[in-house]
Amino acid sequence: MKVADLEKRSAFGTVYRHLAEAHEWEGKRGFFKRLATVNRALNFQIRTEKAQEDAARPTPLRGKLFEDGLVRLL
């Protein structure tokens, strides 16, 4: 096995490969613009997941509303 045979997998690489295939990105032209696009996509995903996580976290107010039957806990 050679070092060239190894493949590093990361969220960035995965998103880049999918976007490259979808938008038919080739060559070096616009490379940094493409990197910025991938970064925006990853940051959006991270913010979305964080917001979903925060929404699921029980808070004192949410617990009180649940006890009063005003909200359902998922």
PDB file of N, CA, C, O and CB in Angstrom:
ATOM      1  N   MET A   1       0.844  -1.177   0.000  1.00  0.00           N
ATOM      2  CA  MET A   1       0.000   0.000   0.000  1.00  0.00           C
ATOM      3  C   MET A   1       0.894   1.246   0.000  1.00  0.00           C
ATOM      4  O   MET A   1       1.900   1.303   0.706  1.00  0.00           O
ATOM      5  CB  MET A   1      -0.963  -0.005   1.226  1.00  0.00           C
ATOM      6  N   LYS A   2       0.513   2.221  -0.791  1.00  0.00           N
ATOM      7  CA  LYS A   2       1.253   3.474  -0.877  1.00  0.00           C
ATOM      8  C   LYS A   2       0.407   4.596  -0.287  1.00  0.00           C
ATOM      9  O   LYS A   2      -0.813   4.477  -0.170  1.00  0.00           O
ATOM     10  CB  LYS A   2       1.643   3.792  -2.347  1.00  0.00           C
ATOM     11  N   VAL A   3       1.062   5.665   0.075  1.00  0.00           N
ATOM     12  CA  VAL A   3       0.354   6.819   0.618  1.00  0.00           C
ATOM     13  C   VAL A   3      -0.663   7.340  -0.390  1.00  0.00           C
ATOM     14  O   VAL A   3      -1.738   7.798  -0.003  1.00  0.00           O
ATOM     15  CB  VAL A   3       1.346   7.931   1.002  1.00  0.00           C
ATOM     16  N   ALA A   4      -0.343   7.276  -1.645  1.00  0.00           N
ATOM     17  CA  ALA A   4      -1.259   7.755  -2.690  1.00  0.00           C
ATOM     18  C   ALA A   4      -2.538   6.930  -2.744  1.00  0.00           C
ATOM     19  O   ALA A   4      -3.545   7.388  -3.284  1.00  0.00           O
ATOM     20  CB  ALA A   4      -0.571   7.722  -4.051  1.00  0.00           C
ATOM     21  N   ASP A   5      -2.512   5.719  -2.192  1.00  0.00           N
ATOM     22  CA  ASP A   5      -3.689   4.860  -2.197  1.00  0.00           C
ATOM     23  C   ASP A   5      -4.682   5.210  -1.089  1.00  0.00           C
ATOM     24  O   ASP A   5      -5.829   4.766  -1.118  1.00  0.00           O
ATOM     25  CB  ASP A   5      -3.267   3.418  -2.063  1.00  0.00           C
ATOM     26  N   LEU A   6      -4.249   5.993  -0.128  1.00  0.00           N
ATOM     27  CA  LEU A   6      -5.110   6.366   0.994  1.00  0.00           C
ATOM     28  C   LEU A   6      -6.034   7.501   0.602  1.00  0.00           C
ATOM     29  O   LEU A   6      -5.672   8.382  -0.178  1.00  0.00           O
ATOM     30  CB  LEU A   6      -4.273   6.764   2.212  1.00  0.00           C
ATOM     31  N   GLU A   7      -7.217   7.463   1.149  1.00  0.00           N
ATOM     32  CA  GLU A   7      -8.189   8.516   0.879  1.00  0.00           C
ATOM     33  C   GLU A   7      -8.639   9.101   2.208  1.00  0.00           C
ATOM     34  O   GLU A   7      -9.108   8.375   3.085  1.00  0.00           O
ATOM     35  CB  GLU A   7      -9.405   7.974   0.061  1.00  0.00           C
ATOM     36  N   LYS A   8      -8.500  10.383   2.354  1.00  0.00           N
ATOM     37  CA  LYS A   8      -8.938  11.058   3.571  1.00  0.00           C
ATOM     38  C   LYS A   8     -10.395  11.474   3.374  1.00  0.00           C
ATOM     39  O   LYS A   8     -10.742  12.083   2.362  1.00  0.00           O
ATOM     40  CB  LYS A   8      -8.027  12.300   3.902  1.00  0.00           C
ATOM     41  N   ARG A   9     -11.229  11.146   4.331  1.00  0.00           N
ATOM     42  CA  ARG A   9     -12.637  11.522   4.243  1.00  0.00           C
ATOM     43  C   ARG A   9     -12.945  12.554   5.310  1.00  0.00           C
ATOM     44  O   ARG A   9     -12.622  12.375   6.485  1.00  0.00           O
ATOM     45  CB  ARG A   9     -13.557  10.288   4.395  1.00  0.00           C
ATOM     46  N   SER A  10     -13.563  13.613   4.888  1.00  0.00           N
ATOM     47  CA  SER A  10     -13.971  14.658   5.812  1.00  0.00           C
ATOM     48  C   SER A  10     -15.290  15.234   5.322  1.00  0.00           C
ATOM     49  O   SER A  10     -15.693  15.010   4.181  1.00  0.00           O
ATOM     50  CB  SER A  10     -12.881  15.767   5.934  1.00  0.00           C
ATOM     51  N   ALA A  11     -15.950  15.969   6.185  1.00  0.00           N
ATOM     52  CA  ALA A  11     -17.214  16.604   5.795  1.00  0.00           C
ATOM     53  C   ALA A  11     -16.958  17.563   4.632  1.00  0.00           C
ATOM     54  O   ALA A  11     -17.726  17.601   3.670  1.00  0.00           O
ATOM     55  CB  ALA A  11     -17.858  17.361   7.004  1.00  0.00           C
ATOM     56  N   PHE A  12     -15.878  18.334   4.725  1.00  0.00           N
ATOM     57  CA  PHE A  12     -15.559  19.300   3.680  1.00  0.00           C
ATOM     58  C   PHE A  12     -15.360  18.589   2.344  1.00  0.00           C
ATOM     59  O   PHE A  12     -15.925  18.998   1.330  1.00  0.00           O
ATOM     60  CB  PHE A  12     -14.301  20.107   4.052  1.00  0.00           C
ATOM     61  N   GLY A  13     -14.560  17.525   2.344  1.00  0.00           N
ATOM     62  CA  GLY A  13     -14.287  16.791   1.114  1.00  0.00           C
ATOM     63  C   GLY A  13     -15.531  16.165   0.516  1.00  0.00           C
ATOM     64  O   GLY A  13     -15.720  16.165  -0.700  1.00  0.00           O
ATOM     65  N   THR A  14     -16.373  15.633   1.381  1.00  0.00           N
ATOM     66  CA  THR A  14     -17.613  15.014   0.915  1.00  0.00           C
ATOM     67  C   THR A  14     -18.518  16.043   0.254  1.00  0.00           C
ATOM     68  O   THR A  14     -19.043  15.807  -0.835  1.00  0.00           O
ATOM     69  CB  THR A  14     -18.346  14.338   2.079  1.00  0.00           C
ATOM     70  N   VAL A  15     -18.702  17.193   0.918  1.00  0.00           N
ATOM     71  CA  VAL A  15     -19.554  18.247   0.357  1.00  0.00           C
ATOM     72  C   VAL A  15     -18.946  18.770  -0.938  1.00  0.00           C
ATOM     73  O   VAL A  15     -19.660  18.997  -1.915  1.00  0.00           O
ATOM     74  CB  VAL A  15     -19.742  19.404   1.373  1.00  0.00           C
ATOM     75  N   TYR A  16     -17.622  18.961  -0.949  1.00  0.00           N
ATOM     76  CA  TYR A  16     -16.964  19.461  -2.155  1.00  0.00           C
ATOM     77  C   TYR A  16     -17.180  18.504  -3.330  1.00  0.00           C
ATOM     78  O   TYR A  16     -17.512  18.940  -4.432  1.00  0.00           O
ATOM     79  CB  TYR A  16     -15.458  19.660  -1.900  1.00  0.00           C
ATOM     80  N   ARG A  17     -16.993  17.205  -3.097  1.00  0.00           N
ATOM     81  CA  ARG A  17     -17.164  16.225  -4.179  1.00  0.00           C
ATOM     82  C   ARG A  17     -18.592  16.226  -4.712  1.00  0.00           C
ATOM     83  O   ARG A  17     -18.804  16.154  -5.922  1.00  0.00           O
ATOM     84  CB  ARG A  17     -16.795  14.821  -3.690  1.00  0.00           C
ATOM     85  N   HIS A  18     -19.573  16.308  -3.814  1.00  0.00           N
ATOM     86  CA  HIS A  18     -20.969  16.319  -4.263  1.00  0.00           C
ATOM     87  C   HIS A  18     -21.290  17.582  -5.069  1.00  0.00           C
ATOM     88  O   HIS A  18     -21.947  17.510  -6.108  1.00  0.00           O
ATOM     89  CB  HIS A  18     -21.913  16.215  -3.057  1.00  0.00           C
ATOM     90  N   LEU A  19     -20.825  18.736  -4.584  1.00  0.00           N
ATOM     91  CA  LEU A  19     -21.076  19.976  -5.316  1.00  0.00           C
ATOM     92  C   LEU A  19     -20.312  19.999  -6.638  1.00  0.00           C
ATOM     93  O   LEU A  19     -20.826  20.489  -7.643  1.00  0.00           O
ATOM     94  CB  LEU A  19     -20.686  21.187  -4.461  1.00  0.00           C
ATOM     95  N   ALA A  20     -19.094  19.474  -6.641  1.00  0.00           N
ATOM     96  CA  ALA A  20     -18.300  19.434  -7.874  1.00  0.00           C
ATOM     97  C   ALA A  20     -18.997  18.596  -8.938  1.00  0.00           C
ATOM     98  O   ALA A  20     -19.020  18.949 -10.117  1.00  0.00           O
ATOM     99  CB  ALA A  20     -16.893  18.871  -7.595  1.00  0.00           C
ATOM    100  N   GLU A  21     -19.564  17.478  -8.495  1.00  0.00           N
ATOM    101  CA  GLU A  21     -20.281  16.626  -9.444  1.00  0.00           C
ATOM    102  C   GLU A  21     -21.567  17.296  -9.924  1.00  0.00           C
ATOM    103  O   GLU A  21     -21.884  17.261 -11.113  1.00  0.00           O
ATOM    104  CB  GLU A  21     -20.602  15.269  -8.805  1.00  0.00           C
ATOM    105  N   ALA A  22     -22.296  17.898  -9.007  1.00  0.00           N
ATOM    106  CA  ALA A  22     -23.578  18.520  -9.356  1.00  0.00           C
ATOM    107  C   ALA A  22     -23.400  19.723 -10.281  1.00  0.00           C
ATOM    108  O   ALA A  22     -24.206  19.944 -11.185  1.00  0.00           O
ATOM    109  CB  ALA A  22     -24.312  18.950  -8.089  1.00  0.00           C
ATOM    110  N   HIS A  23     -22.336  20.500 -10.049  1.00  0.00           N
ATOM    111  CA  HIS A  23     -22.119  21.721 -10.827  1.00  0.00           C
ATOM    112  C   HIS A  23     -21.051  21.560 -11.900  1.00  0.00           C
ATOM    113  O   HIS A  23     -20.684  22.521 -12.576  1.00  0.00           O
ATOM    114  CB  HIS A  23     -21.738  22.850  -9.909  1.00  0.00           C
ATOM    115  N   GLU A  24     -20.553  20.327 -12.047  1.00  0.00           N
ATOM    116  CA  GLU A  24     -19.537  20.017 -13.049  1.00  0.00           C
ATOM    117  C   GLU A  24     -18.318  20.934 -12.931  1.00  0.00           C
ATOM    118  O   GLU A  24     -17.847  21.502 -13.916  1.00  0.00           O
ATOM    119  CB  GLU A  24     -20.133  20.127 -14.447  1.00  0.00           C
ATOM    120  N   TRP A  25     -17.814  21.063 -11.681  1.00  0.00           N
ATOM    121  CA  TRP A  25     -16.621  21.861 -11.445  1.00  0.00           C
ATOM    122  C   TRP A  25     -15.410  21.096 -11.934  1.00  0.00           C
ATOM    123  O   TRP A  25     -15.235  19.924 -11.600  1.00  0.00           O
ATOM    124  CB  TRP A  25     -16.477  22.220  -9.951  1.00  0.00           C
ATOM    125  N   GLU A  26     -14.578  21.747 -12.719  1.00  0.00           N
ATOM    126  CA  GLU A  26     -13.345  21.146 -13.204  1.00  0.00           C
ATOM    127  C   GLU A  26     -12.265  22.207 -13.272  1.00  0.00           C
ATOM    128  O   GLU A  26     -12.557  23.393 -13.427  1.00  0.00           O
ATOM    129  CB  GLU A  26     -13.552  20.487 -14.585  1.00  0.00           C
ATOM    130  N   GLY A  27     -11.029  21.784 -13.156  1.00  0.00           N
ATOM    131  CA  GLY A  27      -9.902  22.692 -13.296  1.00  0.00           C
ATOM    132  C   GLY A  27      -9.729  23.619 -12.108  1.00  0.00           C
ATOM    133  O   GLY A  27     -10.380  23.479 -11.072  1.00  0.00           O
ATOM    134  N   LYS A  28      -8.807  24.590 -12.301  1.00  0.00           N
ATOM    135  CA  LYS A  28      -8.463  25.511 -11.225  1.00  0.00           C
ATOM    136  C   LYS A  28      -9.271  26.801 -11.251  1.00  0.00           C
ATOM    137  O   LYS A  28      -9.330  27.511 -10.247  1.00  0.00           O
ATOM    138  CB  LYS A  28      -7.008  25.838 -11.290  1.00  0.00           C
ATOM    139  N   ARG A  29      -9.879  27.108 -12.359  1.00  0.00           N
ATOM    140  CA  ARG A  29     -10.594  28.380 -12.495  1.00  0.00           C
ATOM    141  C   ARG A  29     -11.738  28.458 -11.481  1.00  0.00           C
ATOM    142  O   ARG A  29     -12.598  27.579 -11.429  1.00  0.00           O
ATOM    143  CB  ARG A  29     -11.140  28.547 -13.936  1.00  0.00           C
ATOM    144  N   GLY A  30     -11.732  29.534 -10.671  1.00  0.00           N
ATOM    145  CA  GLY A  30     -12.772  29.746  -9.678  1.00  0.00           C
ATOM    146  C   GLY A  30     -12.639  28.864  -8.445  1.00  0.00           C
ATOM    147  O   GLY A  30     -13.605  28.690  -7.702  1.00  0.00           O
ATOM    148  N   PHE A  31     -11.446  28.302  -8.217  1.00  0.00           N
ATOM    149  CA  PHE A  31     -11.243  27.375  -7.111  1.00  0.00           C
ATOM    150  C   PHE A  31     -11.595  27.998  -5.762  1.00  0.00           C
ATOM    151  O   PHE A  31     -12.302  27.382  -4.965  1.00  0.00           O
ATOM    152  CB  PHE A  31      -9.808  26.896  -7.096  1.00  0.00           C
ATOM    153  N   PHE A  32     -11.111  29.210  -5.498  1.00  0.00           N
ATOM    154  CA  PHE A  32     -11.348  29.835  -4.199  1.00  0.00           C
ATOM    155  C   PHE A  32     -12.825  30.206  -4.016  1.00  0.00           C
ATOM    156  O   PHE A  32     -13.341  30.186  -2.898  1.00  0.00           O
ATOM    157  CB  PHE A  32     -10.469  31.081  -4.047  1.00  0.00           C
ATOM    158  N   LYS A  33     -13.485  30.538  -5.101  1.00  0.00           N
ATOM    159  CA  LYS A  33     -14.920  30.807  -5.041  1.00  0.00           C
ATOM    160  C   LYS A  33     -15.667  29.511  -4.690  1.00  0.00           C
ATOM    161  O   LYS A  33     -16.636  29.531  -3.930  1.00  0.00           O
ATOM    162  CB  LYS A  33     -15.431  31.391  -6.397  1.00  0.00           C
ATOM    163  N   ARG A  34     -15.212  28.405  -5.243  1.00  0.00           N
ATOM    164  CA  ARG A  34     -15.829  27.109  -4.928  1.00  0.00           C
ATOM    165  C   ARG A  34     -15.588  26.740  -3.477  1.00  0.00           C
ATOM    166  O   ARG A  34     -16.489  26.221  -2.817  1.00  0.00           O
ATOM    167  CB  ARG A  34     -15.281  26.006  -5.848  1.00  0.00           C
ATOM    168  N   LEU A  35     -14.390  26.998  -2.964  1.00  0.00           N
ATOM    169  CA  LEU A  35     -14.104  26.729  -1.556  1.00  0.00           C
ATOM    170  C   LEU A  35     -15.034  27.534  -0.653  1.00  0.00           C
ATOM    171  O   LEU A  35     -15.539  27.016   0.343  1.00  0.00           O
ATOM    172  CB  LEU A  35     -12.636  27.055  -1.233  1.00  0.00           C
ATOM    173  N   ALA A  36     -15.260  28.799  -1.000  1.00  0.00           N
ATOM    174  CA  ALA A  36     -16.162  29.646  -0.217  1.00  0.00           C
ATOM    175  C   ALA A  36     -17.585  29.083  -0.250  1.00  0.00           C
ATOM    176  O   ALA A  36     -18.287  29.122   0.761  1.00  0.00           O
ATOM    177  CB  ALA A  36     -16.145  31.098  -0.751  1.00  0.00           C
ATOM    178  N   THR A  37     -18.009  28.568  -1.389  1.00  0.00           N
ATOM    179  CA  THR A  37     -19.346  27.977  -1.510  1.00  0.00           C
ATOM    180  C   THR A  37     -19.481  26.765  -0.596  1.00  0.00           C
ATOM    181  O   THR A  37     -20.499  26.604   0.076  1.00  0.00           O
ATOM    182  CB  THR A  37     -19.632  27.575  -2.970  1.00  0.00           C
ATOM    183  N   VAL A  38     -18.466  25.919  -0.568  1.00  0.00           N
ATOM    184  CA  VAL A  38     -18.497  24.733   0.289  1.00  0.00           C
ATOM    185  C   VAL A  38     -18.512  25.145   1.758  1.00  0.00           C
ATOM    186  O   VAL A  38     -19.245  24.563   2.557  1.00  0.00           O
ATOM    187  CB  VAL A  38     -17.287  23.816   0.000  1.00  0.00           C
ATOM    188  N   ASN A  39     -17.702  26.150   2.119  1.00  0.00           N
ATOM    189  CA  ASN A  39     -17.683  26.629   3.503  1.00  0.00           C
ATOM    190  C   ASN A  39     -19.044  27.155   3.922  1.00  0.00           C
ATOM    191  O   ASN A  39     -19.495  26.881   5.034  1.00  0.00           O
ATOM    192  CB  ASN A  39     -16.627  27.720   3.676  1.00  0.00           C
ATOM    193  N   ARG A  40     -19.707  27.908   3.051  1.00  0.00           N
ATOM    194  CA  ARG A  40     -21.048  28.423   3.373  1.00  0.00           C
ATOM    195  C   ARG A  40     -22.028  27.277   3.571  1.00  0.00           C
ATOM    196  O   ARG A  40     -22.854  27.321   4.482  1.00  0.00           O
ATOM    197  CB  ARG A  40     -21.553  29.364   2.259  1.00  0.00           C
ATOM    198  N   ALA A  41     -21.946  26.251   2.728  1.00  0.00           N
ATOM    199  CA  ALA A  41     -22.845  25.100   2.851  1.00  0.00           C
ATOM    200  C   ALA A  41     -22.613  24.374   4.172  1.00  0.00           C
ATOM    201  O   ALA A  41     -23.572  23.991   4.843  1.00  0.00           O
ATOM    202  CB  ALA A  41     -22.647  24.131   1.670  1.00  0.00           C
ATOM    203  N   LEU A  42     -21.355  24.180   4.551  1.00  0.00           N
ATOM    204  CA  LEU A  42     -21.049  23.510   5.818  1.00  0.00           C
ATOM    205  C   LEU A  42     -21.490  24.342   7.010  1.00  0.00           C
ATOM    206  O   LEU A  42     -22.065  23.808   7.958  1.00  0.00           O
ATOM    207  CB  LEU A  42     -19.558  23.217   5.916  1.00  0.00           C
ATOM    208  N   ASN A  43     -21.229  25.635   6.976  1.00  0.00           N
ATOM    209  CA  ASN A  43     -21.632  26.508   8.080  1.00  0.00           C
ATOM    210  C   ASN A  43     -23.138  26.534   8.231  1.00  0.00           C
ATOM    211  O   ASN A  43     -23.645  26.556   9.353  1.00  0.00           O
ATOM    212  CB  ASN A  43     -21.106  27.924   7.864  1.00  0.00           C
ATOM    213  N   PHE A  44     -23.865  26.531   7.120  1.00  0.00           N
ATOM    214  CA  PHE A  44     -25.323  26.493   7.177  1.00  0.00           C
ATOM    215  C   PHE A  44     -25.792  25.199   7.827  1.00  0.00           C
ATOM    216  O   PHE A  44     -26.692  25.214   8.667  1.00  0.00           O
ATOM    217  CB  PHE A  44     -25.926  26.634   5.768  1.00  0.00           C
ATOM    218  N   GLN A  45     -25.188  24.087   7.442  1.00  0.00           N
ATOM    219  CA  GLN A  45     -25.560  22.783   8.010  1.00  0.00           C
ATOM    220  C   GLN A  45     -25.278  22.748   9.502  1.00  0.00           C
ATOM    221  O   GLN A  45     -26.102  22.261  10.276  1.00  0.00           O
ATOM    222  CB  GLN A  45     -24.802  21.645   7.304  1.00  0.00           C
ATOM    223  N   ILE A  46     -24.128  23.257   9.912  1.00  0.00           N
ATOM    224  CA  ILE A  46     -23.766  23.259  11.333  1.00  0.00           C
ATOM    225  C   ILE A  46     -24.735  24.130  12.120  1.00  0.00           C
ATOM    226  O   ILE A  46     -25.188  23.736  13.195  1.00  0.00           O
ATOM    227  CB  ILE A  46     -22.318  23.758  11.530  1.00  0.00           C
ATOM    228  N   ARG A  47     -25.060  25.324  11.590  1.00  0.00           N
ATOM    229  CA  ARG A  47     -26.009  26.212  12.287  1.00  0.00           C
ATOM    230  C   ARG A  47     -27.382  25.573  12.379  1.00  0.00           C
ATOM    231  O   ARG A  47     -28.053  25.700  13.402  1.00  0.00           O
ATOM    232  CB  ARG A  47     -26.114  27.569  11.569  1.00  0.00           C
ATOM    233  N   THR A  48     -27.814  24.880  11.317  1.00  0.00           N
ATOM    234  CA  THR A  48     -29.119  24.228  11.317  1.00  0.00           C
ATOM    235  C   THR A  48     -29.168  23.110  12.349  1.00  0.00           C
ATOM    236  O   THR A  48     -30.137  22.997  13.099  1.00  0.00           O
ATOM    237  CB  THR A  48     -29.442  23.678   9.928  1.00  0.00           C
ATOM    238  N   GLU A  49     -28.127  22.285  12.388  1.00  0.00           N
ATOM    239  CA  GLU A  49     -28.083  21.194  13.358  1.00  0.00           C
ATOM    240  C   GLU A  49     -28.041  21.735  14.785  1.00  0.00           C
ATOM    241  O   GLU A  49     -28.688  21.192  15.680  1.00  0.00           O
ATOM    242  CB  GLU A  49     -26.866  20.296  13.097  1.00  0.00           C
ATOM    243  N   LYS A  50     -27.281  22.803  14.990  1.00  0.00           N
ATOM    244  CA  LYS A  50     -27.190  23.420  16.327  1.00  0.00           C
ATOM    245  C   LYS A  50     -28.544  23.956  16.749  1.00  0.00           C
ATOM    246  O   LYS A  50     -28.936  23.788  17.904  1.00  0.00           O
ATOM    247  CB  LYS A  50     -26.140  24.557  16.342  1.00  0.00           C
ATOM    248  N   ALA A  51     -29.268  24.597  15.845  1.00  0.00           N
ATOM    249  CA  ALA A  51     -30.589  25.137  16.167  1.00  0.00           C
ATOM    250  C   ALA A  51     -31.558  24.015  16.506  1.00  0.00           C
ATOM    251  O   ALA A  51     -32.369  24.158  17.420  1.00  0.00           O
ATOM    252  CB  ALA A  51     -31.132  25.972  14.999  1.00  0.00           C
ATOM    253  N   GLN A  52     -31.487  22.901  15.785  1.00  0.00           N
ATOM    254  CA  GLN A  52     -32.357  21.762  16.079  1.00  0.00           C
ATOM    255  C   GLN A  52     -32.006  21.161  17.434  1.00  0.00           C
ATOM    256  O   GLN A  52     -32.890  20.771  18.196  1.00  0.00           O
ATOM    257  CB  GLN A  52     -32.246  20.693  14.977  1.00  0.00           C
ATOM    258  N   GLU A  53     -30.725  21.090  17.725  1.00  0.00           N
ATOM    259  CA  GLU A  53     -30.281  20.559  19.008  1.00  0.00           C
ATOM    260  C   GLU A  53     -30.756  21.456  20.153  1.00  0.00           C
ATOM    261  O   GLU A  53     -31.240  20.967  21.174  1.00  0.00           O
ATOM    262  CB  GLU A  53     -28.746  20.424  19.033  1.00  0.00           C
ATOM    263  N   ASP A  54     -30.615  22.768  19.976  1.00  0.00           N
ATOM    264  CA  ASP A  54     -31.051  23.718  21.001  1.00  0.00           C
ATOM    265  C   ASP A  54     -32.556  23.661  21.202  1.00  0.00           C
ATOM    266  O   ASP A  54     -33.034  23.800  22.328  1.00  0.00           O
ATOM    267  CB  ASP A  54     -30.630  25.136  20.628  1.00  0.00           C
ATOM    268  N   ALA A  55     -33.308  23.460  20.132  1.00  0.00           N
ATOM    269  CA  ALA A  55     -34.766  23.401  20.231  1.00  0.00           C
ATOM    270  C   ALA A  55     -35.214  22.160  20.993  1.00  0.00           C
ATOM    271  O   ALA A  55     -36.253  22.184  21.652  1.00  0.00           O
ATOM    272  CB  ALA A  55     -35.398  23.418  18.837  1.00  0.00           C
ATOM    273  N   ALA A  56     -34.451  21.084  20.914  1.00  0.00           N
ATOM    274  CA  ALA A  56     -34.819  19.845  21.587  1.00  0.00           C
ATOM    275  C   ALA A  56     -34.400  19.834  23.059  1.00  0.00           C
ATOM    276  O   ALA A  56     -34.881  19.017  23.843  1.00  0.00           O
ATOM    277  CB  ALA A  56     -34.196  18.667  20.868  1.00  0.00           C
ATOM    278  N   ARG A  57     -33.499  20.751  23.424  1.00  0.00           N
ATOM    279  CA  ARG A  57     -32.993  20.788  24.791  1.00  0.00           C
ATOM    280  C   ARG A  57     -34.098  21.289  25.729  1.00  0.00           C
ATOM    281  O   ARG A  57     -34.678  22.347  25.483  1.00  0.00           O
ATOM    282  CB  ARG A  57     -31.729  21.693  24.890  1.00  0.00           C
ATOM    283  N   PRO A  58     -34.390  20.551  26.787  1.00  0.00           N
ATOM    284  CA  PRO A  58     -35.425  21.012  27.708  1.00  0.00           C
ATOM    285  C   PRO A  58     -34.977  22.255  28.481  1.00  0.00           C
ATOM    286  O   PRO A  58     -33.828  22.353  28.911  1.00  0.00           O
ATOM    287  CB  PRO A  58     -35.796  19.896  28.684  1.00  0.00           C
ATOM    288  N   THR A  59     -35.873  23.166  28.640  1.00  0.00           N
ATOM    289  CA  THR A  59     -35.620  24.372  29.428  1.00  0.00           C
ATOM    290  C   THR A  59     -36.674  24.437  30.523  1.00  0.00           C
ATOM    291  O   THR A  59     -37.701  23.768  30.420  1.00  0.00           O
ATOM    292  CB  THR A  59     -35.646  25.667  28.533  1.00  0.00           C
ATOM    293  N   PRO A  60     -36.448  25.224  31.567  1.00  0.00           N
ATOM    294  CA  PRO A  60     -37.454  25.319  32.625  1.00  0.00           C
ATOM    295  C   PRO A  60     -38.818  25.762  32.084  1.00  0.00           C
ATOM    296  O   PRO A  60     -39.852  25.230  32.489  1.00  0.00           O
ATOM    297  CB  PRO A  60     -36.985  26.292  33.704  1.00  0.00           C
ATOM    298  N   LEU A  61     -38.817  26.729  31.174  1.00  0.00           N
ATOM    299  CA  LEU A  61     -40.077  27.203  30.615  1.00  0.00           C
ATOM    300  C   LEU A  61     -40.758  26.096  29.818  1.00  0.00           C
ATOM    301  O   LEU A  61     -41.966  25.889  29.937  1.00  0.00           O
ATOM    302  CB  LEU A  61     -39.844  28.434  29.726  1.00  0.00           C
ATOM    303  N   ARG A  62     -39.991  25.399  29.018  1.00  0.00           N
ATOM    304  CA  ARG A  62     -40.564  24.324  28.215  1.00  0.00           C
ATOM    305  C   ARG A  62     -41.120  23.215  29.114  1.00  0.00           C
ATOM    306  O   ARG A  62     -42.180  22.654  28.837  1.00  0.00           O
ATOM    307  CB  ARG A  62     -39.507  23.753  27.250  1.00  0.00           C
ATOM    308  N   GLY A  63     -40.390  22.905  30.199  1.00  0.00           N
ATOM    309  CA  GLY A  63     -40.882  21.908  31.143  1.00  0.00           C
ATOM    310  C   GLY A  63     -42.195  22.320  31.777  1.00  0.00           C
ATOM    311  O   GLY A  63     -43.099  21.499  31.936  1.00  0.00           O
ATOM    312  N   LYS A  64     -42.304  23.593  32.140  1.00  0.00           N
ATOM    313  CA  LYS A  64     -43.546  24.101  32.729  1.00  0.00           C
ATOM    314  C   LYS A  64     -44.687  24.052  31.724  1.00  0.00           C
ATOM    315  O   LYS A  64     -45.802  23.662  32.070  1.00  0.00           O
ATOM    316  CB  LYS A  64     -43.353  25.536  33.233  1.00  0.00           C
ATOM    317  N   LEU A  65     -44.416  24.447  30.480  1.00  0.00           N
ATOM    318  CA  LEU A  65     -45.448  24.396  29.441  1.00  0.00           C
ATOM    319  C   LEU A  65     -45.890  22.957  29.186  1.00  0.00           C
ATOM    320  O   LEU A  65     -47.066  22.695  28.937  1.00  0.00           O
ATOM    321  CB  LEU A  65     -44.931  25.031  28.137  1.00  0.00           C
ATOM    322  N   PHE A  66     -44.922  22.014  29.252  1.00  0.00           N
ATOM    323  CA  PHE A  66     -45.264  20.600  29.079  1.00  0.00           C
ATOM    324  C   PHE A  66     -46.177  20.132  30.213  1.00  0.00           C
ATOM    325  O   PHE A  66     -47.172  19.445  29.978  1.00  0.00           O
ATOM    326  CB  PHE A  66     -43.984  19.732  29.027  1.00  0.00           C
ATOM    327  N   GLU A  67     -45.828  20.512  31.440  1.00  0.00           N
ATOM    328  CA  GLU A  67     -46.653  20.125  32.587  1.00  0.00           C
ATOM    329  C   GLU A  67     -48.068  20.683  32.464  1.00  0.00           C
ATOM    330  O   GLU A  67     -49.036  20.041  32.871  1.00  0.00           O
ATOM    331  CB  GLU A  67     -46.013  20.609  33.892  1.00  0.00           C
ATOM    332  N   ASP A  68     -48.175  21.881  31.900  1.00  0.00           N
ATOM    333  CA  ASP A  68     -49.482  22.516  31.730  1.00  0.00           C
ATOM    334  C   ASP A  68     -50.218  21.990  30.499  1.00  0.00           C
ATOM    335  O   ASP A  68     -51.363  22.364  30.247  1.00  0.00           O
ATOM    336  CB  ASP A  68     -49.320  24.026  31.626  1.00  0.00           C
ATOM    337  N   GLY A  69     -49.548  21.109  29.725  1.00  0.00           N
ATOM    338  CA  GLY A  69     -50.196  20.538  28.543  1.00  0.00           C
ATOM    339  C   GLY A  69     -50.197  21.476  27.337  1.00  0.00           C
ATOM    340  O   GLY A  69     -50.946  21.253  26.385  1.00  0.00           O
ATOM    341  N   LEU A  70     -49.366  22.524  27.364  1.00  0.00           N
ATOM    342  CA  LEU A  70     -49.353  23.484  26.268  1.00  0.00           C
ATOM    343  C   LEU A  70     -48.383  23.112  25.151  1.00  0.00           C
ATOM    344  O   LEU A  70     -48.538  23.582  24.024  1.00  0.00           O
ATOM    345  CB  LEU A  70     -49.006  24.842  26.795  1.00  0.00           C
ATOM    346  N   VAL A  71     -47.379  22.271  25.443  1.00  0.00           N
ATOM    347  CA  VAL A  71     -46.438  21.802  24.423  1.00  0.00           C
ATOM    348  C   VAL A  71     -46.207  20.321  24.607  1.00  0.00           C
ATOM    349  O   VAL A  71     -46.433  19.779  25.689  1.00  0.00           O
ATOM    350  CB  VAL A  71     -45.098  22.575  24.491  1.00  0.00           C
ATOM    351  N   ARG A  72     -45.753  19.662  23.546  1.00  0.00           N
ATOM    352  CA  ARG A  72     -45.381  18.254  23.619  1.00  0.00           C
ATOM    353  C   ARG A  72     -43.872  18.150  23.534  1.00  0.00           C
ATOM    354  O   ARG A  72     -43.245  18.869  22.756  1.00  0.00           O
ATOM    355  CB  ARG A  72     -46.060  17.427  22.491  1.00  0.00           C
ATOM    356  N   LEU A  73     -43.287  17.278  24.311  1.00  0.00           N
ATOM    357  CA  LEU A  73     -41.859  17.006  24.183  1.00  0.00           C
ATOM    358  C   LEU A  73     -41.695  15.905  23.168  1.00  0.00           C
ATOM    359  O   LEU A  73     -42.436  14.921  23.177  1.00  0.00           O
ATOM    360  CB  LEU A  73     -41.215  16.614  25.549  1.00  0.00           C
ATOM    361  N   LEU A  74     -40.714  16.070  22.282  1.00  0.00           N
ATOM    362  CA  LEU A  74     -40.476  15.068  21.243  1.00  0.00           C
ATOM    363  C   LEU A  74     -39.608  13.955  21.755  1.00  0.00           C
ATOM    364  O   LEU A  74     -39.303  13.019  21.016  1.00  0.00           O
ATOM    365  CB  LEU A  74     -39.838  15.697  20.022  1.00  0.00           C
TER     366      LEU A  74
END
